[in-house]
Amino acid sequence: MAAKLSGGGKGKFELGQNADINVTPFVDVMLVLLIVFMVAAPLATIAIKVDLPPPTQTPPPKDVKPVVINIQRDGLFLNATPTSWPGLNADLTRALGVPNPTEQQIMIRADRYVQYKNFMGVLNVLQTGGFHKLALIAEDL
């Protein structure tokens, strides 16, 4: 006994071509991956104990007026006093007035029209003079 599933002609039980994508295998794979990641995610959050040193109790800084170097198109200024590149380190040491001036923080502000080579020149002069604690002042436009 034989059965014919699709007829040669156009009958009422004719099965045509199916152009839709079968997403059932895709959904099965995605559900398996979801279960795998749900099981593996707690394993990735293993905490490592780190022994950090206790915070040091440093006294608050004294009211030290900050030293600001302004680099402008028309010159170099140290706390609004004109200075020059060769005398910058000496003027800075004199303005700080502390025994070890290279340990003090120096703030630098540059005009937007200053060339980059001039800005880097000031930084190089300061670093060759031993001043390494430099802070840049940025302003919103």
N, C-alpha and C positions, 0 to 999 in steps of 0.2 A: 504494500500500500504506500503510495507516494502522496506527498502534499505539496502544493504549489503555493508559495507565500505571496509572490507578486505575479500578477498576470501580465501577459504580453500586451493586452489592450488597456484601455482606460476604463477601469472599473471603479466601483465604489470603494474597494479596499486597496487601491493603488498606493504604494509607498514611494513618494518622490525623493529626490536628493535633499539632504539636510545640509544647509550652508551655515548653520550656527556652530559656534565654538562650544565644545563640551568643557565646562569649567569644573566639573566634579573632581577630576584628578588634581587640578590646581588647588582647589579648596582643601582637599585631603592633605596635600603637601604643606600648605600654609598652616593648617591646624597642627600637624606634626612639628613643624618648625616652631610654632608658638609654644607648644608644650616643652620642647627642648630648651628654648630660651628662658621660659619661666622657671625651669628646674636649674639651669646654669647661672642665672642672674644672682641668686643669693650667694653662690660660691665665689663670685667675683668681688664681693664686698667684704673680704676678710680684712679686719683691721690689724695694722701693725703698730705695736706700742713703741712710741718714741719718747725717750727720756730727754725732755727739754730742760735747760738750766732755768733756775728760778729768776724772775725778773729782778733786775738790780734796782735798788732804791737810790736813784741819783737825785740830788737836790735840784729844784727848778732853776733854770738859768737866771742869772742876774739880769737886771734891766740893761742889757748891752744894746746900744744903738747899732743897727745893722750897717755894714759898709756896703755901699752900692756903687758899682762901676757902670756908668752910662756911656755906651758907645753910640755916638751920633755922627751924622755926616760931616758936621763941622768940627769935630774933635772928640777928645776923650775926657771924661769928667769923673772925678772921684768925690762922691758926696757933694755934688754941685760945684766942686772946685776944679778948674781946668788942670789937666796933667798931660804928660807926654808919654810915649811908649818907652823910651829909655829910662825915665824916672818913675815908672809906674810902681815897681816893686818897692823902691825906697819910700815913695809917697804912701803906699799902702801900709808898710810897716809903721810909719810915723802916724798914720790915721788910726790904726788899731791900738797902738800904745800898750801892748801886753808883752810879757817876756818871750813867749813863743808864738809869734804872729802867724806862723804857717798852720797852726791847728785851728784857727778861727774860720768861720764860714764867711764866704764873700758872695754877694749877690751881683749878678750881671744882668743888665738890661740893655738891649740893643734896639736902635731905631730901625724901622722897617726899610729904610733906604740905605742902610749900611751894607757894603759889599761883604760877602761871606769871607773873603780872604782877610779883611780887616778884623772881623769877629774872631776868626781862628787865630789870627796873629796875637790878639790880646790873650786868648786862652793859652797859647804857647808861651807867651812872656810870663804869665802867671805860673804855669807849671814848671818852667825852668827856674823860677824863683822859689819853688817849693810850696806854693799854694795849691793844694789839691782838693780842698773842700769848697767847691764852687756850686752855686745854685743859680739857675736861670729863671728870670722873671718873665712870664708870658702874660700878655694882656689881651683881652677880647677886643676884637675889632668892631 
